[in-house]
Amino acid sequence: MSAGPPPAAKPCPICGKPALERYRPFCGKRCADVDLARWFSGVYVVPGAETDEDNPGTSEDEPPRRDS
């Protein structure tokens, strides 16, 4: 029994060219580096709770911790 044809490869998310196995999901090193630079510069972010800049590690929704 055959599993059928392999699924079509998705294009590079940066430029749309066919992705290469070595750099998947990108077409090459350049597009992989562009993506990494976007993460480093803050263009891409993972959503989450904002933190108080004066007290990192606490959320705005959390009451302040009291140390004994």
C-alpha positions as CSV (number, residue, x, y, z in Angstrom):
1,M,0.0,0.0,0.0
2,S,1.4,3.4,-1.0
3,A,1.2,6.5,1.2
4,G,0.8,8.7,-1.9
5,P,2.9,11.5,-3.1
6,P,5.0,13.5,-0.5
7,P,3.4,16.7,0.6
8,A,4.3,19.8,-1.3
9,A,7.1,21.8,0.2
10,K,6.1,25.1,1.6
11,P,7.8,28.2,0.2
12,C,10.3,30.3,2.1
13,P,8.4,32.6,4.5
14,I,10.7,35.5,3.7
15,C,10.9,35.5,-0.1
16,G,8.6,32.8,-1.3
17,K,11.2,30.7,-3.2
18,P,11.2,27.0,-2.7
19,A,12.7,26.0,0.7
20,L,15.9,24.0,0.8
21,E,16.2,21.0,3.2
22,R,19.4,22.4,4.7
23,Y,17.8,25.7,5.7
24,R,14.2,24.6,6.0
25,P,11.8,26.4,6.2
26,F,14.0,29.0,4.4
27,C,15.4,29.0,0.9
28,G,18.9,29.7,2.1
29,K,21.2,31.3,4.7
30,R,20.3,34.9,3.7
31,C,16.6,34.4,4.4
32,A,17.4,32.5,7.6
33,D,19.6,35.4,8.7
34,V,16.9,38.0,7.8
35,D,14.4,36.1,10.0
36,L,16.9,35.9,12.9
37,A,17.6,39.6,12.6
38,R,13.8,40.3,12.8
39,W,13.6,38.4,16.1
40,F,16.6,40.2,17.6
41,S,15.3,43.7,16.6
42,G,11.9,43.0,18.1
43,V,9.9,42.9,14.8
44,Y,8.7,39.5,15.9
45,V,7.5,39.0,19.5
46,V,5.9,36.2,21.4
47,P,2.8,37.5,23.2
48,G,2.8,37.3,27.0
49,A,2.1,39.3,30.1
50,E,3.8,42.6,30.4
51,T,6.3,43.1,33.2
52,D,7.0,46.0,35.5
53,E,10.3,47.5,34.3
54,D,11.2,48.6,37.9
55,N,10.7,45.0,39.1
56,P,11.2,42.5,36.4
57,G,9.6,39.1,37.0
58,T,6.3,40.5,38.2
59,S,3.3,41.0,36.1
60,E,1.0,44.1,36.2
61,D,-1.8,41.8,37.3
62,E,0.1,40.3,40.3
63,P,0.3,42.1,43.7
64,P,3.8,43.1,44.7
65,R,5.7,40.5,46.7
66,R,6.6,41.3,50.3
67,D,9.9,39.9,51.6
68,S,9.9,38.7,55.2
